[in-house]
Structures are given as C-alpha cells and as structure tokens.
Amino acid sequence: MLGLLLLQVLASCLWLGHSNVVTPFDSCPQFFYDGIPPNDALNPNNSAWICQRFNNSYHYATLYDRDKRIPVYSAYKYQPGSGIGPGSLLFVEPQLINPAYSKDMATEKYIDKTYHITLQQIGQNQAITQDYQNLQGLDRGQLCPFDHQSGDNSKMATFTLTNIVPQNSILLEGAWKEYEYKTMGQNTQGCKTTYVITGAVPGITYISNNRVNLPSHIWSAACCLGDEEPTKAWGAIAENYMNEVTVYSLRQLEEKLSKLYSGKTVTLFDDACPRE
C-alpha cells in the first residue's frame, strides 16, 4: 500500500512538472489576447519564457532563444505615455543564469555583487552589454519599445537585453520608427485595448564573435479590441538590411512568417482576431 501511494505521489509530481512546460507564460498571460500566446512554430530548441519583471511587477512577456542570444518575440499591450528610462543602463536576467536567482531584471554590476559570478557566466545563455558595443551600422532594437509603454517602471523594463536585437540603424531610425510612431498611432484609433507581438526572424550571421544572432527580418502584429471583442488586426515586416516596412493583414504576415520558418504554420493570435 505504501509503495502504491509513493507511485501516485511521483506521478502527480511528474504531471505538475509537465504542466509548467505546457503553460510557459502562466505568470503573465495578460499580455496575450485571451491569454493565448503564439503557437510553437516559432519556438527555438533552447527556449526561455520570460515574464519580464521589474521592480516586482510584470510589464510584458518575451520568448527568448538562449543559443542565439536574441528574443524570438516580445508581447505587450500598446499603451504609450509619459515616463523616463534608465539612461545608459542595460539590464540582464538573473533567472537565465540560475533559476533560483531573482526573477527581477538587474544590471550586470548588481548581479556580480549579489551572486559573485563572472561576466562570462552571466553571458552564457544571454547577451551582455559588451555584445552591443562598437556596432557598425547596427543599433539596439527593442521588440517591446520604450515609446509603447507608459510610466517609469514599464519604460525602464524595456531596457533588458532579452528584449533587444541587433537592428539596422537606418531601418531603426527610419521606416521602422515611422511604423512604431505613425502607423501604430493611426491604426489604434478607436481601440480600447491593443495587443502587440513583435519579433525577429533569426538570420545566418552573428555579431560579437558569433555570440549574438543578426536577425534577417523584424516583424510586428497587433490585435485591436473595440469594447471587449477584436475589431481589426494587422501586421508589418521589414528586412533587416533595408529601410522599408511592408504592412500586411494578419493572415498575410502569418503566411510570410510560415515561409520564413521553414513551412511551419505560424499562428500569432487567437482565431477571434480578424485575419483579413
């Protein structure tokens, strides 16, 4: 009887462990429409599902590729407003160094002081500040942008390196900036809530001595709710070496991403978000 009880307890523990894998964003489902993240077509082999936490509160969600050291996507609610950023500071994620470490993002200096570990250990599964120094023709592109958030804490939280990819400087300050400011501002008129997922398609080249992948494309998708139900949706994509952004329907963007991800069917939002 005791042996049977132990087996039942073990089975329960295994099931609970499995459930944590199936619901990777269970601490921050509020950043996805209806709590549903994109399907697993975008998932890399060595994924990290991060509920981006700063000052003990969640601000957006990120799927991160530990091997390529770039985010796959960041998901957030579009809510531009006032606030300040951290200046020149960049954060990293203690939880990617050791799951027992803090879930709050922190500076490399703070992590070194608190956990007494080397910069090499910090950068084993994520990009670090020195990876983005002395870039040529590239800049730090935020997938959840500073200007789409409101309040000091939410704006500060966008400056973690798990939310940043190497982005073509001209694109970042040109057509992509126009999309983030002008197009999003126009398209979200009349939206009570807008859910956004912005991502990067991995490329074939790297920066920083082959540590950080250089994305081939930057993309974004949005689902707009009138009162409680979705009323419209759209997408946009840009090649990361051209100063040009193409705006698509949500269906067109998903089809484009499906081709870029080796024919895997990509679904970004729940079916209730209009595809046309």
Secondary structure, 3 states (H helix, E strand, C coil): CHHHHHHHHHHHHHHHHHHHHHCCCCCCHHHCHHHCCCCHHHCCCCEEEEEEEECCEEEEEEEEECCCCEEEEEEEECCCCCCCCCCCCCEECHHHCCCCCCCECECHHHHHHHHCCCHHHHCCCCCCHHHHCCCCCEEEEECCCHHHCCCHHHHHHCCEHHHEEEEEHHHHHCHHHHHHHHHHHHHCCCCCEEEEEEEEECCCEEECCCCEEECCEEEEEEEEECCCCEEEEEEEEEECCCCCCEEECHHHHHHHHHHHCCCCCCCCCCCCCCCC
